[in-house]
């Protein structure tokens, strides 16, 4: 199957999930919405659980791609980290799967595939990856922290501080963003204000 067709099936599954609980999402309806046969859907994902794993994997990848974009929008290190925090909070508001992955709180409406890898007999590389380990909240914190450190210590970024201090500041930002997901700040721009106030007390460049 072409990657575009796989994306169409995942889009159809995501749309169905927005309308009804995952337990009520039918494979035949996902296939029909994407314009393929049910057998094609099973050939691609193996099962409904395989589709769930692929959907969670895609949303995790999309969230991390957004982090990467946020980290390159500004020149100032603090502004880059603030943008990553704002993206984290916004992505969680807009996408129930991203929120569940970041917080570990999976509602009954959502699929909740095991985070541990499952045995995969798929010939589809993307599905074999989805059948591998899925990220826990702690994994995502570490991934965002490490990506931020890699970007902020790359050539051309002015004056990065000590890497260990920078890593601590990056992790602090992610955890502040997660706290704003669990208990949203009352004021508009509250995530950015909270992160900036914390960063200006940190030894970051």
C-alpha positions as CSV (number, residue, x, y, z in Angstrom):
1,X,0.0,0.0,0.0
2,X,1.2,3.5,-0.7
3,X,2.0,5.7,2.3
4,X,-0.7,8.1,1.3
5,X,-3.3,5.4,1.5
6,X,-2.1,4.4,5.0
7,X,-2.4,8.0,6.1
8,X,-5.9,8.1,4.7
9,X,-6.8,5.2,6.8
10,X,-5.3,6.7,9.9
11,X,-7.1,10.0,9.1
12,X,-10.4,8.1,8.9
13,X,-9.7,6.3,12.2
14,X,-8.9,9.6,13.9
15,X,-12.1,11.2,12.5
16,X,-14.2,8.3,13.7
17,X,-12.6,8.5,17.1
18,X,-13.6,12.1,17.4
19,X,-17.3,11.1,16.8
20,X,-17.6,8.0,18.9
21,X,-15.7,5.9,21.5
22,X,-13.0,3.6,20.1
23,X,-15.0,0.6,21.2
24,X,-17.7,1.7,18.7
25,X,-15.3,2.4,15.8
26,X,-15.8,-0.3,13.2
27,X,-13.0,-1.4,10.8
28,X,-15.4,-1.6,8.0
29,X,-16.4,2.0,8.5
30,X,-12.8,3.2,8.6
31,X,-12.1,1.3,5.4
32,X,-15.2,2.8,3.7
33,X,-14.3,6.3,4.7
34,X,-10.8,5.9,3.3
35,X,-12.1,4.3,0.1
36,X,-10.4,0.9,0.5
37,X,-11.6,-2.6,1.2
38,X,-11.8,-3.9,4.7
39,X,-9.3,-6.6,3.7
40,X,-6.8,-3.9,2.6
41,X,-7.2,-2.3,6.0
42,X,-6.4,-5.6,7.7
43,X,-3.5,-6.2,5.4
44,X,-2.0,-2.9,6.4
45,X,-2.6,-2.9,10.2
46,X,-3.3,-6.6,11.0
47,X,-6.1,-5.9,13.5
48,X,-8.0,-3.1,15.3
49,X,-5.3,-3.1,17.9
50,X,-2.7,-2.7,15.2
51,X,-4.6,0.2,13.9
52,X,-4.8,1.7,17.4
53,X,-1.0,1.3,17.8
54,X,-0.4,2.9,14.4
55,X,-2.7,5.8,15.3
56,X,-1.0,6.4,18.6
57,X,2.5,6.2,17.0
58,X,1.5,8.7,14.4
59,X,0.1,11.2,16.9
60,X,3.3,10.9,19.0
61,X,5.4,11.5,15.9
62,X,3.3,14.5,15.0
63,X,3.6,16.0,18.5
64,X,7.4,15.5,18.5
65,X,7.6,17.1,15.0
66,X,5.8,20.1,16.4
67,X,8.3,20.3,19.2
68,X,11.1,20.3,16.7
69,X,9.4,23.2,14.8
70,X,8.8,25.2,18.0
71,X,12.5,24.9,18.9
72,X,13.6,26.6,15.7
73,X,11.1,29.5,15.6
74,X,13.1,32.0,17.6
75,X,16.8,32.9,18.1
76,X,16.7,33.3,21.9
77,X,17.0,30.1,23.8
78,X,14.4,31.0,26.4
79,X,11.9,31.9,23.6
80,X,12.6,28.6,21.9
81,X,11.9,26.7,25.1
82,X,8.8,28.8,25.7
83,X,7.5,28.0,22.2
84,X,8.0,24.3,22.9
85,X,6.0,24.5,26.1
86,X,3.2,26.4,24.4
87,X,3.1,23.8,21.6
88,X,2.9,21.0,24.2
89,X,0.0,22.6,26.0
90,X,-1.8,23.5,22.7
91,X,-1.3,20.0,21.2
92,X,-2.7,18.4,24.4
93,X,-5.8,20.7,24.2
94,X,-6.4,19.9,20.6
95,X,-5.6,16.2,20.4
96,X,-7.0,13.8,23.0
97,X,-4.5,11.1,22.1
98,X,-1.6,13.5,22.6
99,X,-3.0,14.5,25.9
100,X,-3.4,10.9,27.0
101,X,0.2,10.1,26.0
102,X,1.6,13.1,27.8
103,X,-0.4,12.5,31.0
104,X,-0.9,8.7,31.0
105,X,-4.6,9.3,31.5
106,X,-6.5,7.3,28.9
107,X,-10.3,7.8,29.0
108,X,-12.7,5.0,28.1
109,X,-13.3,6.7,24.8
110,X,-9.8,6.2,23.6
111,X,-7.8,3.2,22.4
112,X,-5.2,2.3,25.0
113,X,-2.8,-0.1,23.4
114,X,-0.1,-1.6,25.6
115,X,3.1,0.5,25.6
116,X,5.3,-2.5,25.5
117,X,6.1,-4.0,22.1
118,X,3.8,-6.7,20.6
119,X,4.8,-9.5,18.4
120,X,4.6,-8.3,14.8
121,X,4.3,-10.4,11.7
122,X,3.7,-7.4,9.5
123,X,5.6,-6.9,6.3
124,X,4.8,-3.2,6.4
125,X,7.8,-1.3,7.9
126,X,5.6,1.5,9.4
127,X,3.4,-1.2,11.1
128,X,6.4,-3.0,12.5
129,X,7.5,0.3,14.0
130,X,4.0,0.8,15.5
131,X,4.1,-2.7,16.9
132,X,7.3,-1.7,18.8
133,X,7.3,0.2,22.1
134,X,5.0,3.2,22.4
135,X,6.2,6.2,24.4
136,X,5.1,6.6,28.0
137,X,4.8,10.1,29.6
138,X,8.3,9.7,31.0
139,X,9.6,8.7,27.6
140,X,8.1,11.8,26.0
141,X,9.6,14.1,28.6
142,X,13.0,12.6,27.9
143,X,12.6,12.8,24.2
144,X,11.6,16.5,24.3
145,X,14.4,17.3,26.7
146,X,17.0,15.5,24.6
147,X,15.7,17.1,21.3
148,X,15.8,20.5,22.9
149,X,19.3,20.0,24.1
150,X,20.4,18.8,20.7
151,X,18.9,21.8,19.0
152,X,20.2,24.4,21.5
153,X,23.8,23.0,21.5
154,X,24.0,22.7,17.7
155,X,26.4,24.9,15.7
156,X,25.1,28.4,15.1
157,X,23.1,28.6,18.3
158,X,24.7,31.4,20.3
159,X,26.4,30.6,23.6
160,X,24.8,27.4,25.0
161,X,25.3,27.0,28.7
162,X,26.7,23.9,30.4
163,X,24.9,20.9,28.8
164,X,23.8,19.4,32.1
165,X,22.3,22.7,33.3
166,X,20.6,23.2,29.9
167,X,19.1,19.7,30.1
168,X,17.7,20.5,33.6
169,X,16.2,23.7,32.2
170,X,14.7,21.8,29.2
171,X,13.2,19.2,31.5
172,X,11.8,21.8,33.8
173,X,10.0,23.5,30.8
174,X,8.4,20.2,29.7
175,X,7.2,19.4,33.2
176,X,5.8,22.9,33.6
177,X,3.9,22.5,30.4
178,X,2.5,19.1,31.6
179,X,1.4,20.8,34.8
180,X,-0.5,23.3,32.7
181,X,-2.2,20.5,30.9
182,X,-3.4,19.0,34.1
183,X,-4.4,22.3,35.7
184,X,-4.6,25.0,33.1
185,X,-3.5,28.5,34.2
186,X,-6.4,31.0,34.5
187,X,-4.8,33.8,32.5
188,X,-4.4,34.0,28.7
189,X,-0.7,33.3,28.0
190,X,-0.3,31.6,31.3
191,X,1.9,28.8,30.0
192,X,4.3,31.2,28.4
193,X,4.4,33.5,31.5
194,X,5.0,30.6,33.8
195,X,7.8,29.2,31.7
196,X,9.5,32.5,31.2
197,X,9.4,33.3,34.9
198,X,11.0,30.0,35.7
199,X,13.6,30.2,32.9
200,X,14.8,33.7,34.0
201,X,15.7,32.0,37.3
202,X,17.7,29.3,35.5
203,X,21.3,29.4,34.3
204,X,20.4,29.1,30.6
205,X,22.0,31.2,27.9
